[in-house]
Amino acid sequence: MHHITISTTGMFNEIRPSLVAPVEKKETPTFIFALNFSTYIDEFDSSKKYELEDQDIKFERKRIREFVKAVCKDEGKPFEECRSTLLSALPEFIRYGTYNGAPLLSTPRNGSYEIYAMYKSVEGRRLIFQELGSSKERAQYVYDHMLRYFITKLFSNMGNFGYISDSINIETPLSVYTIQQTLDNVVKDYIPFDRIQVSSTPTQYVMNKSNQVYSEFLLIADALGAYMVQEMKGDTESEQLVSLSSNLFFRDICKPMCRLFIDSSDAHISVYDECNSWVDNLIEQFWYSKYTAFRNTLREVPRCDDGVLAYVNASTVFPLVEAAIKKLSLSKLGIELHAKQEQYKEYLDFLLAYDKDVDSLIAEMHSSNNSLQTYISGSILELYNQSLFPKCDCPPNIKGNLNSEICCQIYCAIDSCKRAIRKYHMYERVFPIVDYLDALVRNIDIPSTDSWEYEYISKVSRISKWYRALAYAFTGSSEAESIFKELIQAQEQEPLVEHCESEAFVADIAEPVNAFSLDFLHYALLQYYVETNNRKSYELYIETIYPSLSQNHFDFMSQMHTLLGNIDEADYENYNNGLFCLWIKALWHFYLDCIDEAFWHTLASLWDTNYNNEMCLWNAHDFTAHQLILTYLVKFAAHFGDTNRIEKYREYLEYYFDSYIFTDGASLGYDWNEPEYYIMAQVNEQLGNLELAQEQYDKAYALATYSQAKWKFFEAKHGNRWGLFTYVELNGDKPNLAEWLTSYSPAFSTIDEYKKVLAPIMSYVFN
């Protein structure tokens, strides 16, 4: 439930004086804002849920009254004369529901506060009739107009309440009907009417009449308004807004009215000003991906920084442009570009022309198929590969500037590296592709280090090196170590910015963005040391990367609790499947003789109790690592003769595979993909189910050879573009899974033979 209180400051005190006296010499800064106290009860019965959440609202009213009483008691004055102490104590109360560190009620708070603020600039909006009537009438006129705009922004489909399905109660001391009418126009298409209630709240606060006067939330809102004005420091409006938005407390509770700015590090304050005409257009055009119109609207942005324009540009316009460039470059080039302010136009001009250029290239090669010209959006790899790679029968011999065709070729080559590693497990075939990429990049002329071309080619070079290192690592070559270290050093000394949110160190190991992530680079090097049995280098390196583990060097019990927490206190917030997978893998390869059966039972009990569940499977960043952890737990269980746990892990894996793995071969008896068959075959082998294990190894091999056949077909069509030394002639149609499995017959007669050929293919993290 959301309990929203609408409050105001500044010029609107003329129509409704604040319950908290304005700050001296700061009577003019004007805001409309919504203070939201939200509470949530996980209850299936909607009526009971509403009743319990309403009870939380009532408890919060009591807590506010106790807070005000405590302040007044300390000051020995009525609350009207306690503004200074009230504002000083306000951050603690809003954050924690306490006063001077002590709880105000025996019942703990279930809920939290947030604020959505809109500042009226000194100039404001040009309104037709705002100069008519008395000063109070003029203030009322501006208020009603600004209030409609505020409610529209907050509850529109782009607003932060435009998607809320919980109940919403709105309290306001003024203009109930204005809010109701505005909501009627804005939300009727997507929010049920019975979810929203608007009511009037008293405009006075009475200390001893809590049952008659329900203005507790308005008092807190008015106090927060006074706090906001108090924290506005600086000579200009923009400086004052920057000062407020960077205030640590305000930054914690102030949320953007528009969901586009949800990731802003500082508080995002909306502005009511004449600039709304083009700011609103930019937001809507970005929201609906109308980037040509977006660029055209940018031309309307004034070049001056008068009034609030400096703040609007820094908080809204520039982040929108940067987000547009990132989004366009990632979807069109496969690489996220980050433009400086002076580069915005250059970056946008190229990216917006890029689609048209690609359309022309595609149309030239497929002139009979007009529908292809409308296909270009999002991931276009298949089309590019089919259209652009067959055009040339030789390695790149290009000199000159970057153009759209070269960018297409780079896009396809990078994605082909990713496919070869993760989808087809054809690790050795990555080398000719990165050779092709490197040759291509060497011949590009870069106009300057401040150009988009420089950033783009710099990132392509790093990505090419990343895939070369991965290919060496997956094929067990010693060259991997030096390249990983070279990439780490380059990112430390000259970091290339790339938005990398993933912590799925195993599942996402083949993503190109990892070339710019120190976390992924460190992880890859440590995994490489484990796989190559390089214990000395592993131990030296992990001391630098994970000091919390290395400080208890051979105290594996402490290391385990650092990673997993305790039986009665799981560390879900910091737990990561990929990191635990690395640790348990190193434990198996390097330190098996250092642990005993008692340690194993402690480890297994802790894992089984807290982490062997679907929540950790999906929410701990890496479901692939979760599967690998289980395979190592099976190894440990077999080592210590714990057959009960082996069977338990087998049942869990089988349940997961049956529930979440969907394949095209299900009608032919192939319900899983090759990695799942390979994992389950290992488990059944440990249990002694050798006949079933061999059958599953065979299915894994059948699907793996099908993947290889698909890659060979792909390579035959496009390999000439990379100048492969072992060019594959195109022979027949693209392999069909049903035909492949129907004609397939078992390839080997023993489990050992299957394991020997599958081991280098079924590597999730190197071999």
N, C-alpha and C positions, 0 to 999 in steps of 0.2 A: 504494500500500500504506500502511496505517495501522498504526503500531506504538505501542500504547497501554500506558502503565504506570500502574497504580493506586497511589496513595500517600496517606499520612495525616499528620495532625499532632495535637497536643494530647493529649486523654485516650486516644487510641488508641496512643500511645507505650507504654502499659502492656502492650499485647499484642504490639507489634512496634516496638522502639526504632528511631528514625530513624537512618539512616547519618550524618546531620549533626546535631550536638548542638543541642537547642532553644535559642532565644534567651533569655537570662536575664530573669526577671520576665515572660516572655510564654510560659509553658509551657502555658497552658490553652486558647487559641484553637484550635478543633478543625475540621479540614477533612477531607473525602474529595475527592480530585481525580484527574482523568485527564490525564496528560501525553501528548500525541499527537505523535509524529514522523512526518510524512507525506511520502512520496516518490512521484514519478510518472514513468514511462517511457512514451513514446508508441510502443507496439509492438503490432502486430496479433496476433502469436503469443502467446497467453496464458501458456504455459509459459515462454517466453523473457522475457516481461514480468515474470513473478514472479521469475525468476532474477536479472534485472538489478536489480529493486527490492530484493530481498533482499540483493544485494551493497551497495546504498546503505546499508542498515541496518548491515551489518557495518563499512563504512567509518565510519559515525557512532559505533559503539562504539569504534573505534580513536581517533577524534577526541576522544571524551570522556576516554579514558585519557591521551592526550597533554595535554589541558587540565589534568587533575588533576596530572599530573607537573610541568607548568610552574608551577602554583601552589605545589606543595610545594617545588620547586627554589628559587623566589624567596623563600619563607618559611624554608627550611631546616628544615622540620618535617614530620611525617607529616600526611596529609590530615585526620585527626581533630582536629588542633590548628590547622587553617587556615580555620576557618569564616568569619571576617571577610573575608579576602581572597577566598575562594571566592564569597561572596555578592556582593562588590563587582564581581567579574569576570563573574558569571553573566549579567547582561543582554547584555553584548557577545558572550559565547559563544553564547547562545541565538539572538540575532539574526543574527550573522554567522559563527559558527563559528571565531572568532579569539580570540587572547589578546594584550592590549596592542597590538592592531592587526596582529599577525602571524599568518599562516595556521598551523594546527597540523599539517596534512597537505598533501602536494603535490597530492592529489586534491581538487578543490573539492567543497563540499557540494551534493548534489542532494536538497533536502528542506527542510522548515521545521517549527518547533514551534508548538503551540498548547495551551492548557490549558482544561479544563472543571472548574469548581470548585463545591463545595457546602459551605457553612458550617453547622455545627451550633450553634444558639443555646444560650445557657446553660440555658434552660428545656428545649429539645429537644422531642421528642414524648412524649406520655404513653403509656408502654408497660406492659403488664400485669405483666410479670415482671422489669422492669429493676432492681428493688431487691433481688433475691434473689442469694445467693452472695457470693463475695469481690469486691473491687473489680475485679480482672482479669476475672472471669467477667461482671460487670456491663458492663464496657467491651466485651467480646466480644459480648454480647447486643445492645447498642446498635449496635455496628459492623455486625453481620450485618443488622440491620433497616435501618439507614441505607444500607448498601451495596446492598441489594435495591432500595431506593427510588431511589438514584443511578443504577444501571444501567437501571432501568425508564425513568426520565426521559430518559436520554441516548439510548437505543436504541428508544424508542417511535416511532410514526409522526410525532409532533410533535417528537421530539428531533432533534438535529443529526446523529446517525448513523442515523436511521430511514430514510434514503433512499440510503445509501452502497452502491455496487455493487462497490467495490474490496475487496481482501483486508484483513482486520482481524486483527492479532495482539495479544492482550491478555496482558500480564505482570502478575502480582500476587504479593506476598509472603505474602498471606493469603487464605483462603476461596476457593480455586479452584472448588470444587463449588458454593458459593453463587452465584458469577457464572454458572457454566454453567447451573444450574437456572433462574436469573432470565432469562437469555437464551433458554432453551428456551421459556419462557412468553411472552416479549415478541416475538421476531423471527421465529419459525418460519414465519409466514404470508407474509413478504415479503423475507427475506434468506436465501439458500441457506446451509445448514449448512456446506458446504465452504469458505465464504468467511471463517468466524470460527474462530479457534483461541485457547484459553485455556491458559496454562501458568504454573507456579510459578517465581518468580525467587528466587535466594538472598538471604538477609537480611543478608549481610555483603559488604563490598567488599575485595578483596585486591589490593594494588598490582601484584604481579608474576605474577599467574596469570590472564591474560586468556583463556587457552584452557580453563580449568576453571571459572571463576566468572563468569557472565554477569549482572552486576548494575550495569552502567554506567548504563543508563537510570534505574534505581531511585535511584542516587546523585544524578543530576541532578534527578530528581523530588523527592527529599528536600531537596536544596539549595533548590529553588524553594519548597517548603513552608515552610522556615525564612525565606526571603526574604519570602514573603507575610505571615507572622506579624510579622516585623520592621517591615513597612511599615504595619501597622494602628495608627493613631494616633488618639487621642481618648478621651473619658471614657465614652461609651456604646457599646454594640455597633453601633448604627447609624452613629455617627460613625466608628468604626473601619472598618466596611465601606465607607463612602463614601471614606475616605482611601485604602484599598487600591484600590478600583475606579477612582479618578481618577489613580492612579500611571501615569505615561506609559508605562513599560515594560510593566507588567502589563496596561494597557489595550490595548496592541498585540497581546499574545498570548492574552489571555483571551477566549474565545468563549462566547456564551450556550448553555446546554444545550438550550433550546427555540428553534426557528427563528423564532418570532414576534418575538424581540428582536434580530434580526440587525443592525438599523440603529442600535442604541444607541451613543451617542458614548462613554460610559464602559463599562468592563468590567461585564458582568452576572454577578453571583454568585448562584447559587441558594442557598436557605436550607432547612435541615431544622428545622422548628419546627411547633408546633401549628397555625399559620396555614396549613399546607399543605392542610388540608381545604377551605378556601374559595378559596385561590389556585389550586389545581389545577382546581377547578370553573370559575373565571373563564377560565382558559386554554383549557380544553376547549370551553366555551360560545362563546368568541370564535372559536376555530378552526373550529367547525361552524356559525357564524352563528346561534346560538340567543340572540338578543339580549334577548328578554323574560326568559328564565331568567338571563341575564347581569346584567340590572338587578336582578333579585330577589336574586341572590347578593351584589351590592354592599351590600345592607342588612346582611349578616352581618359586614362589615368593621368592626372596632372603631374607635372614634373617638380612641382614645389612641395614643400613640407609644412605648409601653414596649418595652424589649428591642430586637428587630429590626424592629418594626412600622414605624417611620419609614422605614427603608431599604427594606423590602418594598413599602410604598406608593409611594415615590418611584421605585423601579427597576422595579416590576412592575405594581402596580394602576393607578397614574395613566397610564402609557404605554398600558395596555390600554384604559382608558376613552377616552383621547384618540384611539386608533386606531379604536375602535368608532364614535365620533362622526364622524371623518373618513370612514370607510368608508360609514356609513349616509347621511351628508349628500351625499356624492358620488354614490352610486347612486340616491338618492331625489330629491334636489334638483338634481343636476348641478353643485353648488358645494360645495367642501370647507370645512367649518366647523371652527374651532379654539376649543374651550371652555377657559376658565380653570377652576381646580379648583372654585371656588365655583359655577360654572355647569353642572357635569356633570349634575346632576339635571334642570335645566330643559331642556337640550339633548336629553338622552335621552328625556325624557317626550314632547316634541314629535315627535321622529323616530320613536319607536316607535308613536305614535298615528297617524302620517301614513299608513302603509299601510292601516290600517283605514278612515281617512277616505276615501282614494282608492277603496278597495273599494266603499264606499257610493256614491260618486259614479258609478262605473262601473256598479254594479248598478242604479242609478236610471235610467241611460240605456240599459242593455242587460239589462233584467230577464229576458228570455227566454233569455239565454246565461249560465248559471251558471259555465261554465268561465272566463269572463273574471275572475271574482273570485279565481281562483287564479293568474292570469297575472302579477300585480304582483311583479316582482323584476328587479333590474338595470335595463336601459334600457327605458323604457316609453313612449317618445316616440310611436310610431305609434298606440298605443292612446289616449294622451291626446289627440293631435291629432284623431283620428276621433271621440272622445267629447265632448271639452270645448269645442273651438273652435266647432262649429256651434250651441252652445247659445245664443249671444248674437249679435245682428245689428248691434251698435254698438260703438264704441270704449269702453274701460273708463271707467266712471263710478263707481268703487268708493271709498268712504271708510270708514275703520275699521282694524281690526287685520288682520294677516296670518292667512290660514287655508290649509287644504290646497288648496282650489280655486285660489286666487291663485298659490300655489307651483307648481301644475301648469301654469298658464298661462305663468308665467315660464320654467319648465323648457322648455316647448315652443317659446317664442319664441326663447330663446337657441339651442337646437339647430337651429331653422329658419334662423337667421342663419348658423350653421356650414354647414348644407347648401347654402344659397343661394350661398355663396362657394366652397366646395371641391368640392361634388358637381355642382351645376348651373351654376356660373359666371354666376349671375344677380345681379350685384353691385348694380345699381341697386335691386333689390327688397328690399335690406336696410334701406333708409331708413324705409319705413313700419313695419317690424317694430320697429326701435329707437325710433321715435316712440311706438309702442304701449307698449313697455316703459317708456319715460320717463314717459309719462302714468300708467301703472299705479303706478310707484314713488312719484310725487309725492303720491298720495292715501293712502298707507299711514301709519297712526299708529304710531310707534315708542315703546314704553313707556319705555325708558331706553337709555343708551349701553352699559350692561353686559348687554344682552339678546342672545339669539341673533338676534332680528329686526334689530337694528342692524347686526350683522356681516353678515348675509345681504343686507340691502338695500344696504349700502355696497358689497358685492362685485357685486351685480347692476348698480348704477349704473356702476361701473368697466367691467364687461363690456359694457354697452350702449354706453359711450363708445368702447371698443376696437373694437367692430364698426362703429360709425359711422366711425371713422378708417379702418378697412380698406376700407369701402365707398367713401369718398372717394378713397383711394389707388388702388383698382382701377379707378375711373372717371376717374382723372387729375385730380381736383379739388384746388385749392390749399388747401382747408380741412383736408386731412389733416395737414399739418405742425403746425399749432397744436394740434390735438387730441393727436397723438403727444407733443408736448412737454409738454402739460398732464398727460397720463398719467404721463410720466416724472417730472415734478416731484412729483406726488401720491404716487407710489410711493417716491420718495426721502425726502419729508418725513413721510409717514404710511403706512408700508409695511403692506399687507394680506397676511397670511401665507397662502401657498398652496403646496402641494407640487407643484413643477414640475421634473420630472426631464429632460424632453425637451431635446435639443439639435438636433432636426431643424427648423432654422429655416425651411426652405421647405415641407417636407411637412406640418408641423404649424402653419403660420402662422395657420390659422383656429380654433385651439383657444381656448376662452374663458379658460383658465387663464393665457394669455399676457398678459392684462391686468395681472397681478401679477408679471411677470418683467421686470426691467430689461434682461436680455440680449435678450429678444425685442423689447421696445419700442425699444431702441437699434438693433437690426438692422432692424426695420421702417422706422424713420426713414431710415437710411442707404440702404436699398433704394429708398425713395421718392425720395431725392435723385438717385440714379443714373437712375431711370426718368424723372424730370422734367428731366434734363440740368442739374441744379443743382450744378455742379462746385465752386463756391466754398463752399457750405454743406456739401457732402460732405467737403471737405478740412478745414474748420474743426472739424467734428463728430468726424471720425475721429481727430483728434489727441487728443481727450479720451477716446474709448472704446477705441481700440487704439493706445496710444502706441508699442508695439513696431513698428508699421508706419509711423507718422507720423514717427518719429525719422530714418528714411531716406526723406525725403519723395519724392524723385524717383529714388531708387536702387531701381528695380524688381527688380533682380537680388537685392538684399539682402532686399527684401520677400518675394520668391518663396521664398527659402531659409528665411526666418522661418516661413512657412506650411507649407512642404513638406519641410524638412530638406535632405539632400544625396543624391546618387545612391547612395552607399555607406552611408548612415545615414538611413533614412526616419524621420520623426517621427510614428509611428503613434499614440503616446499622446496627443498634442496636436492632431493633424490633425482638421479638421472640414469635411465637404463643404460645409455652408452658408456658412461663413466664406470658404472658397476660392472658392465660387461668387460671392459678393459682390465679392471682389477681382478676379477675372478679368472679371467683368461691367463693373466700373468701369474696368479696364484697356482694355477694348474701347471703351467709350463716351467716356472722357476722355483716354486717353493712347496711343492707337494710333499717333500720329505720333512718339511718344517711344521706340519700341522698333524693333529691326531684326530681320532674318532670323536672325542668330546667337542673339539672345535667344529667339526663338520656338523654335528647335531645342533650346536648353537646357531651356526650360520643358516642351516636349512630351516630351523624353527623360526628364526627371525624373518627370513624371506617368505616362508609359507604364510606366516601370520599377517604380515603387513603389505607385501608387494606382489604376491602371486594371485593377482585378481585383474579383472577387466579394467578397472580404473587406472592401474599402473600400466597396463598394456597399452592403453591409448593416451593417457594423460602425462606419462613420464617421458614424453618427447620422442620415443623411438620404439615402435612395436617390433621392428626387425631385431634390435638388440635384445628385446625381451625374449624372443624365441631363442637367440643364441645363448643367453644366460641359462635358459632351461636345458639346453644341450650340455653345457658345462656342469650344471647341477647333476645331470644324469651321469656324467663321467665320474664326478666325485662320489655319488651314491653307489655306483658300481665298484669303485675303488675300495669303499668301506663296507661293501656287502649289504647296502641298504636297499633291498629289492622293493620294499613297500613304497619308498619314495620314487623309485624309478617308475613303478606302475602308476603312481599318483601323477607324476609329471607327464607320462604318456597319455593318460586320460585327459588331462587338461589341454595338452597340445592338440589332441584329436578333436576335442570339443571346439577349440578355437578355429582350427582349420575347417571343420564342418560348418561352423557358423558364419565365418567371414570370408572364406576363399571361394571365389566363383570363377569357373573356367568354361571355355568353349568345348572342352572335351568330356564334360560330365556325362553326356549321353553314351559315351564310349567307355565309361568306367574310369575316367581320369578326373576325379573330383577336385584334385589340388593341382598346384603348379609344381614345377620341378624342385624348387628349394624346400617346399613342405614335404614332398616325398623323400627327399634326401635326409632331412632332419629326422623324420619319423622312422626311416630305415635304420639310422644310427641308434635310436632309442630301442627299437625292437631287437636289434642285434645285441645290445647290452642285456636285454631281458632273456635272451636265448631263443627268441622267436625267429629262427634263422630263415625258415621258408618264407614267412611274411616279409622279413627284412629284405631278402633277395628280390622278391616281387616288387617291393617299393623302390629299391635301387634301380631295378630295370625300368620302372615307370619314370623315374627321375632321368634316366639316361635317354629314354625315348623322347621325352619332352625337350631335353637339352639338345639333342641332335636336331630336333625340329627347329629350335631357335637358331642353331648354327646354320641350318639350311636357309632360313629366312635371311640371316645376315649375308650369306654368300650371294643370294639373289639381289639383295640391296647393293652389295659391293660390285656385283657384275654390272649393275645399271649405272653406278656412280663412281666406282673405283678409279676409272680412267681420269677422273677429274683430279685425283690426288697423286697421280703418277705412281701407282702401286707397282712394285717390282714383280709381283705375282698376279698379274691381271687375270680376272676370272671372266670367261666368256659367258654371255647371257644364254642360258639353255633352258627353255621351257617357261612355264608360267610360275607365278609366285606360289610357293608351297602352301598346300591346304591342309589344315590340321586333321580333319576327318580322314582324308585320303592317306595322310602320313601314318596315322595311328592304325588304320585298317590294314595297311601293307607292312607294318612294322612286325618284326619277330625278335625274340630275345637275342641279345648280342653276345652274352658271355655265360659261362656255366658256373662261375663261382662268385661269391661276394667280394673277395679280394680283387678280382679283375674289375668289377664295377667300381669299387672304391678307388682303384688306381687311376681310372680314366675320369672319374667324377670329381676327384679332389681339386684339381686345378680349375675346374669349371664352376663348381659350387662355392666359390669363395665370396663371402659377404665383405670381409675386410682383409684383402691380401691373401697371399698363399706362401 
